[in-house]
């Protein structure tokens, strides 16, 4: 607390060290929360890389809420500039966290990650886009993005994933339309 306010750079080194050296999930989570309070997306590399080491990349449950404490806005900031292994690290987090990462969906669209050369990244991004439900991006935008990729995708397994996710988005869009129609009829 006070050291962080008086000597933020000195404290940052200690906090990063705490994230790197934590031996148990609770200590890691506590150190990671402090590190996130610095609001530096680049520091997410330290946090995301430790999740797998500490076996928190499964359906981990910390008081019933999973990885709720990982700041998706910081993950989105990290995702904006991540390349190579850092990009794979960010994408792997999106795969383990249940549901869409609302803050990350606009970055996925902006960076055209659905068109990435790495097939595993394209597949993971397709699944994330398939979870769009109006938070972050409209399901129509996600479906259109997937449709465009489907036109040029040559890998059969990726085409299957994209088709499945598009069908899911179509159901979401249809449900929203029915709900809007029902609401307008009630007025």
C-alpha positions as CSV (number, residue, x, y, z in Angstrom):
1,X,0.0,0.0,0.0
2,X,2.1,2.9,1.3
3,X,5.4,1.7,-0.4
4,X,3.5,1.4,-3.7
5,X,2.3,5.0,-3.3
6,X,5.7,6.4,-2.3
7,X,8.0,4.2,-4.5
8,X,5.8,2.8,-7.2
9,X,8.7,1.5,-9.4
10,X,10.4,-0.2,-6.5
11,X,7.1,-1.7,-5.4
12,X,6.3,-2.9,-8.9
13,X,9.4,-5.0,-9.0
14,X,8.4,-6.7,-5.8
15,X,4.8,-7.2,-7.0
16,X,6.0,-8.8,-10.3
17,X,8.3,-11.0,-8.3
18,X,5.4,-12.0,-6.1
19,X,3.4,-13.0,-9.2
20,X,6.4,-14.9,-10.6
21,X,7.3,-16.7,-7.3
22,X,3.9,-17.5,-5.8
23,X,3.7,-21.2,-5.0
24,X,0.0,-21.4,-4.4
25,X,-3.2,-20.2,-6.1
26,X,-4.3,-17.8,-3.3
27,X,-0.9,-16.0,-3.1
28,X,-0.7,-15.8,-6.8
29,X,-4.2,-14.3,-7.1
30,X,-3.5,-11.8,-4.4
31,X,-0.2,-10.7,-6.1
32,X,-1.9,-10.6,-9.5
33,X,-4.7,-8.4,-8.2
34,X,-2.1,-5.9,-6.9
35,X,-0.2,-6.1,-10.2
36,X,-3.4,-5.3,-12.1
37,X,-3.9,-2.2,-10.0
38,X,-1.0,-0.7,-11.9
39,X,-3.3,-0.7,-15.0
40,X,-0.5,-1.7,-17.4
41,X,-1.7,-4.2,-20.0
42,X,1.9,-5.3,-20.7
43,X,2.0,-6.7,-17.2
44,X,-0.7,-9.2,-18.1
45,X,2.0,-11.4,-19.6
46,X,3.2,-12.2,-16.1
47,X,-0.3,-13.1,-14.9
48,X,-1.5,-15.1,-17.9
49,X,1.7,-17.1,-18.1
50,X,1.4,-18.3,-14.5
51,X,-2.2,-19.5,-14.9
52,X,-1.2,-22.7,-16.6
53,X,1.8,-23.3,-14.3
54,X,-0.5,-23.1,-11.2
55,X,-3.1,-25.2,-13.0
56,X,-5.6,-22.4,-13.0
57,X,-6.2,-23.0,-16.7
58,X,-8.9,-25.5,-16.0
59,X,-12.4,-24.8,-14.8
60,X,-10.8,-23.3,-11.7
61,X,-13.2,-22.2,-9.0
62,X,-12.1,-19.6,-6.5
63,X,-15.2,-18.9,-4.3
64,X,-17.5,-20.0,-7.1
65,X,-16.5,-17.4,-9.7
66,X,-13.6,-18.8,-11.7
67,X,-11.2,-16.3,-13.0
68,X,-13.5,-13.3,-12.4
69,X,-10.6,-11.4,-10.8
70,X,-8.6,-11.2,-14.1
71,X,-9.3,-7.8,-15.5
72,X,-10.7,-8.3,-19.1
73,X,-10.0,-4.7,-20.0
74,X,-6.3,-5.3,-19.3
75,X,-6.4,-8.5,-21.2
76,X,-7.9,-6.6,-24.1
77,X,-5.1,-4.0,-23.9
78,X,-2.6,-6.8,-23.9
79,X,-4.3,-8.4,-26.8
80,X,-4.2,-5.2,-28.8
81,X,-0.4,-5.4,-29.3
82,X,0.4,-9.0,-28.5
83,X,2.4,-10.8,-31.2
84,X,3.8,-14.3,-31.4
85,X,3.8,-16.2,-28.1
86,X,2.2,-13.3,-26.3
87,X,-0.7,-13.5,-28.7
88,X,-1.0,-17.2,-28.2
89,X,-0.9,-16.6,-24.4
90,X,-3.8,-14.1,-24.6
91,X,-5.8,-16.4,-26.9
92,X,-5.3,-19.3,-24.6
93,X,-6.7,-17.2,-21.7
94,X,-9.8,-16.5,-23.8
95,X,-10.2,-20.2,-24.4
96,X,-10.2,-21.1,-20.7
97,X,-12.4,-18.3,-19.4
98,X,-16.0,-19.3,-19.7
99,X,-18.1,-17.1,-22.0
100,X,-17.0,-14.3,-24.2
101,X,-14.5,-11.7,-23.0
102,X,-16.6,-8.7,-23.9
103,X,-13.7,-6.2,-23.8
104,X,-11.7,-8.5,-26.1
105,X,-14.2,-8.9,-28.8
106,X,-13.7,-5.4,-30.4
107,X,-10.0,-6.0,-30.4
108,X,-10.5,-9.4,-32.1
109,X,-12.5,-7.6,-34.8
110,X,-10.1,-4.6,-35.1
111,X,-7.0,-6.8,-35.5
112,X,-8.7,-9.2,-37.9
113,X,-7.5,-12.1,-35.8
114,X,-10.0,-14.4,-37.6
115,X,-7.6,-14.0,-40.5
116,X,-4.5,-14.9,-38.5
117,X,-2.0,-17.3,-40.2
118,X,-2.0,-19.6,-37.2
119,X,-4.9,-22.0,-37.6
120,X,-5.3,-22.6,-33.8
121,X,-5.7,-18.8,-33.3
122,X,-8.4,-18.7,-36.1
123,X,-10.3,-21.5,-34.4
124,X,-10.2,-20.0,-31.0
125,X,-11.2,-16.6,-32.3
126,X,-14.1,-18.2,-34.2
127,X,-15.4,-19.7,-30.9
128,X,-15.0,-16.3,-29.1
129,X,-17.0,-14.6,-31.9
130,X,-19.6,-17.3,-31.7
131,X,-20.2,-16.3,-28.1
132,X,-21.0,-12.6,-28.9
133,X,-24.3,-11.7,-27.4
134,X,-24.4,-8.0,-27.8
135,X,-21.8,-7.2,-25.2
136,X,-18.7,-5.7,-26.8
137,X,-19.9,-6.3,-30.3
138,X,-23.2,-7.1,-31.9
139,X,-23.9,-10.7,-32.8
140,X,-24.6,-9.5,-36.4
141,X,-21.1,-8.1,-36.6
142,X,-19.6,-11.4,-35.3
143,X,-21.7,-13.4,-37.8
144,X,-20.6,-11.2,-40.7
145,X,-17.0,-11.5,-39.7
146,X,-17.3,-15.3,-39.6
147,X,-19.1,-15.3,-42.9
148,X,-16.3,-13.4,-44.6
149,X,-13.7,-15.8,-43.2
150,X,-15.8,-18.9,-44.2
151,X,-15.6,-17.7,-47.8
152,X,-11.8,-18.0,-47.9
153,X,-11.1,-20.6,-45.2
154,X,-9.4,-23.8,-46.6
155,X,-9.1,-25.9,-43.5
156,X,-12.1,-28.3,-43.1
157,X,-12.1,-28.4,-39.3
158,X,-11.9,-24.6,-39.1
159,X,-14.8,-24.3,-41.6
160,X,-16.8,-26.7,-39.4
161,X,-16.1,-24.6,-36.3
162,X,-17.0,-21.3,-38.1
163,X,-20.2,-22.8,-39.5
164,X,-21.2,-24.0,-36.0
165,X,-20.5,-20.6,-34.5
166,X,-22.5,-18.9,-37.2
167,X,-25.5,-21.1,-36.5
168,X,-25.2,-20.3,-32.8
169,X,-25.1,-16.5,-33.7
170,X,-28.1,-16.9,-35.9
171,X,-30.1,-18.4,-33.0
172,X,-29.0,-15.6,-30.8
173,X,-30.0,-13.0,-33.4
174,X,-33.4,-14.7,-33.9
175,X,-34.0,-14.8,-30.2
176,X,-33.2,-11.1,-29.9
177,X,-35.6,-10.3,-32.8
178,X,-38.4,-12.4,-31.2
179,X,-37.8,-10.6,-27.9
180,X,-37.9,-7.1,-29.5
181,X,-41.1,-8.1,-31.4
182,X,-42.7,-9.4,-28.2
183,X,-41.8,-6.2,-26.3
184,X,-43.2,-3.9,-29.1
185,X,-46.5,-5.9,-29.1
186,X,-46.8,-5.4,-25.4
187,X,-46.7,-1.7,-25.7
